[in-house]
Structure formats: C-alpha cells, structure tokens
Amino acid sequence: MMSNHSKQNLCLSISVTALALCLSLAVYAQNRTRRETNVVSVCSIDLKDAPAIHGLKLGITVNEFLRVFPSAARTVNRPNAGIIGYAYNTERDVAIDVAWFLDGTLVFVGFHYPETYPTNMDTFTKQMAARFGLPASGWRNVSGVRELKCKRFTVSIGQPDYPGPGGPPYLQLTDIAGYEKFMARDKM
C-alpha cells in the first residue's frame, strides 16, 4: 500500500509530465500544421482500421480506456470543453504520458518506453511497426521524429530531448481531425 507521501509524489510526477507533454504537443501541432500542407498519405490504413497499440485504439471511450489501464490518473478535466486527460505511469513495459479524450473518445495517446528499448530510432521504428502491424515503409523522418501518415491518423516515434538527447523512445497515436478539434477547443 502506498503512503500518502508516495501518492502525492506520484501525482506530482504525473502532473509535471502531463504539463511538459502538453507544451511539447502544442509546439509539435503548430509545426505539424505548417509542414503537412499538401502531404499525401503513404499508408492506406484508415482510422477505423487503425491497430490497437497496447490495447488502445483511437476512438475508444474513457470507460474502455479505463478497462485497459484501470489505475490511470485523471490529470485534466474540462467538461465544458469536452476535454479529459489521463496519465499512467508504470515501471513495466510502457507508460502513458497522456491520453486525451474529446467528447468522450480518445483522440491522442502518447506512450513512453523504458530505457531497455532500443534508442536507435530506425531499429525502434521497425520493431514497433512489426509489433503493431504497421507498414514497414512510408515512415518520414521529420526533424528526428519518424512519422507514418495514414488515412485520418498518424503514428509518430521519437525521443525526447530531456533528460538529454537520445532519451528513451516514445510512440504517439493521433486522430488528425479529432486532435485539431481538441487543440481548437483547448484554446477556448
């Protein structure tokens, strides 16, 4: 059983991680919007057929998410905007930096992998593509981030610049239209 102090530290850690990710996502979204003009999809998988990544699919409900990650902590709750955010930290195979829901459905999820995973992005991308049934080709290198643009969703793989270059890898799954609505509503 966790002590109150440990619970407070865990909540603080999750909140700081979620805030850092929110800031990086805002910058990422602005840069993505600028560079995606006239980009043709190279992946023929449609959003409705997107693979489940660690048991999560874009478009699932909050309740479906909580069945897969029952101990996830709610980090953001803005019901007037239809925005809910969760984080799940673990020392197992994967952690969820943030899962964003808009009007009750998942539009973005960011996974963080432990340092035991390869830090070479080409190797990691090949492993994740094979593991989750994604195409091996068609990944673009955009400022060090490997990105696969499919029909109505993207998969991004990279490494954070903190605690220093070459940190543990991450994978992000984004519903393109849902995330754009989310970002517009989040500015309200």
PyMOL commands that set and color helices and strands:
alter all, ss='L'
color gray80, all
select helices_A, chain A and resi 4-35+47-49+62-68+121-132+176-186
alter helices_A, ss='H'
color red, helices_A
select strands_A, chain A and resi 73-78+83-88+95-102+105-112+140-142+145-149+153-158+170-175
alter strands_A, ss='S'
color yellow, strands_A
deselect
rebuild
show_as cartoon
